[in-house]
Amino acid sequence: YGLHPVAFTVALTIMTLLHVLAGEMVPKNLAIADPERVALWLVPPLVLWAKVTRPFTWLLNAAANLLLRLVKVQPKDELETAYTSHELANLLSESRREGLLEQSEHRRLSQALSSVDKTVADVLVPMAELTTLPAGVTLGAVERAVSSTGFSRFPVLAESGEVVGYIHVKDVLDQLGDAPETPVPEHKVRRLARLQRDTSLERALSTMRAEGSHLAVVEQDGRAVGVVALEDVVEEYVGTVRDGTHVTSRQRAHNTSPETDKTVT
């Protein structure tokens, strides 16, 4: 039995309308209206679909690359043809000029983009510029260090010069009423994260967060060359975080006790 031309036309029109409305316009507007929530809904099924279809996708890509090579065209990886940092910076600037980005948004995104290629070496404070405390430091020495520098965290050095941890002033506040010559208990010396000088800021941030450390000792060829603060790493991504007591890393490094060298005893 042949399909009546009118019925065919009506069915095709209805299917086209449903396809455009339910398959394109409605989902697109839902995503525009609430992109974060829609993304969270879609990620799990999309990840599952990608895993299920990965073998077929690999076969199709391999076949396509083979055909391209037969006609003497070198296949390009999508990641290799993505935007460069310079191109992304230009896109951000253009979006700011067109009013698509607020000034604060543009500043944060530009700050994060400029930090992609930076390493720990760009933000560390050299050992020679640090205010440190010796292992076995007394409560009186900690109190003097806090009074003279205004710092809240101090790297602790062993007799060999190795950085063995750091003291946070809040950990000894309950003991400041004790005799000044009382040594700080060893268990109150916090463990430091350890990073290499060429570690990327992204990896440094992940390591420090995973270890719950606000300070990390930076090493090169097996010896400590400096210390980096979590705050300084974060500020490379979001810009300066100011509060009533804000100082830069260099100010923190140079604001040492006038009565001693950079090791407070």
N, C-alpha and C positions, 0 to 999 in steps of 0.2 A: 504494500500500500504506500503510495507516495504521500509525502508531507505537504499539506496545503500551503501555498506560498504565503498567505496571510498569517497562518499559525506560526510558520517559520520566522517571519519578520517580527511578530510580537514576542516570540520566545527569545530571539536574538537580542531584541531591544531590552527586554527585562533582564537578561543575563548580563548585558553590557552595563546597564545601570547599577545592578547589584555589585558587579565587579569594581566599577569606579567608586561607588559609595562605600561599600563594606571593605573592599580590598585596598583602597588607596586614600580617599579623602578623609574618612572617619579615623582610621589609624594614624594618619599623618597629623591631624589636628589634635588627637589625644596626646601624641608625643610632644607636640609643640606646647600644649597647655600644661603638662606636668612631666617634663623630660626625665627627672630623677626617678620618680616612681615607676614610670613606664620602663625605664632602663633596668630597674631592679626586677621587674616582672619578667622581662624578656631574656635577661642574661642566662638563667638556668636552662631553659629549653634550647636556647641557641648554642650554649656550650655542649649540651647533650647531643644536639644535632650535628655539631662540628665533629665530635668524637665518633659518632656512628658513621658519618659519611667520609671520614678522613681517608680510608683506603681508596674509595672511588675518586675522591678529589685528587689524590696523588696520581692515580692512573691517568686521569684526564690531563693533569698538568704535564705528566711525562710524555703523553702522546702529542700534546700541543707543542712542547719544546722540541720533540723529535721532528715534527713537521717544519718548524721554524728553522731548525738547523739544516734540513734538506734543501731549503731555499736560501741558505747562507745568511740567515738572520740570527744574531745572538740573542737568546732569551734574556730578559731583564727581570730581576726580582722586584716585587712591589716595594719592599722596604728600601731598596737601593734607589728607587725613583721617587721616594717620598720627599716632602719639603725639607730643605736644609734649615739650620738654625737661623741663618740670615734671611731666608725667605719667610719663615714664620714671624720673625721680628718685623719684617715689612708688612705682613698681613695684620699683625697687631696694631701697628702704627696707622694703617689704612682704616681699620675698624674704629680706632679712636677718633680719627678725623671725621669719619662718617657718623659719629655719635652712637655707634653700636656697642661701645664699651665705655663704662664710667672711668674717670681718671684713676680711681683707686684700683679698679679691676685691671686696667692696663698696666699700672705700676707693678702689681703683684705678679701678673703673668710675665711681664718683661723681666722682672727680677728672677723668677723661677727659670726662665729660658736662658738667661745669662749665666746661671749656675750649673748648667748641664755638664760643661767640660771642666769645671773646677774640681780641685782635689783638696785633701786635708791640708796640704802644704800652703794653700792660699789663706787659711784662717787660723793656723796654729800660732800659739805664743811660744817663742823660743825659750829653752830652759834657762838661758842667762837672764831673761827678763821676768822670771816668775818669782813670786813670793812663796817660799816653801817652808815646811816645818820638818824637823828631823824625827826619825823614828824614836818613840819613847818620850815625845814632847810632853811638857807639863801643862797643867791647866792654866797656870799663870802666863806661860808663853803664848798659849792660844788666845788668852784674853788680850795680851799686849798686841798680838798680830791683828786681831779684829779691830782694836781701838786705833791702830796706826794706819790701817789700810781700808777699813770699811768692807772688806771681803767677807763672804760667808763660807767659802770653800778653799781649802789649802792642800796642795799636793804634799805628800809625805815622802821623804827621801830616807833610804837606808844609808848606813855608813859607806857603802860602796858607791853611792850616788844613784842607785836604782830607785825608780819611782814605784813604791809599793802600795800606794793607795791615796786616799784623800780624806781629810777631816771636814765634816760639815758642822758648823758652829751649833746648829740646833740639836745635834746629837750629844753635846756636852753641856748644854744650858743647865740641865738639872744638877750638874756637878760644880758649877762655878762658885758655889758657896763653900766648897771644900778648900783645904789648904792649897795655896798656889803651887807648891812643889809636888803635888800629887800627879803622877803620870796619867796620861789619857789611856784608858783601857784599850788593849789591842783590838778587841772586837768592835770598837767604835770607829776604827779606821776602815772606811768604805773601799770596796774593790773598784779599781779603774778598768774601763774598757781599754783594749789595746788595738791600735790601728797602725797601718803602714803609711809612710809619708805620701805615697802616690794613690792612696785609697780615694775613690770618688766620694763626693759629699753625700750622694744618695746611699751608698753602701755604709758610710760612716753613720748617717742618721739611723739606718736600720739596725746597725750593730749596737749603737748606744741605747736605742729604745728597747731592743731585745734584752740587753743586760741591765736595764734600769739605771744607767750611770749618766750623771750630768757632766762628767769630765772623762776624757780619754787621753792616755799617754800615746804620743806619736813616736814611732820607732823607725829607724833606718839603719840597715846593716847591723841589727841586733842591739843598737843603743838608742836611748831616748833622746830625741831632738826637740821635743816640745810637748805642749799640752793643748788640747782643743776643748772648748766648752760647747755643750749642746746648744746653748742659746745662740752662739755665733754661727753654728751650722744652720739652725732654723732661720736666722735673720738673712742668710744668703738666699733663701727662697721667698720669704715674705716681706723683706725689708726690716728696717730697724723697729724693734719692739721697745717702746719707751715706757718707763714708769717713773715714780718719784726719785728713784735712786739709780737711774740708768747711767751706765758708763760703757764706753766702747772697750773692745778687747785690749787695744793698745793702752788705753787709760788704766785698765785693770792691771796690765802688765807692769806699767811704769810707776804706779802709785804704791811704792814700797816704803817700808819703815825708814825714817830718816836717821834712826839711832843705830841701825845695824845694816848689814848687807842684805841680800835678798833671801837669805835663810834666817828665819826668826827662831831663836833658841830660848 
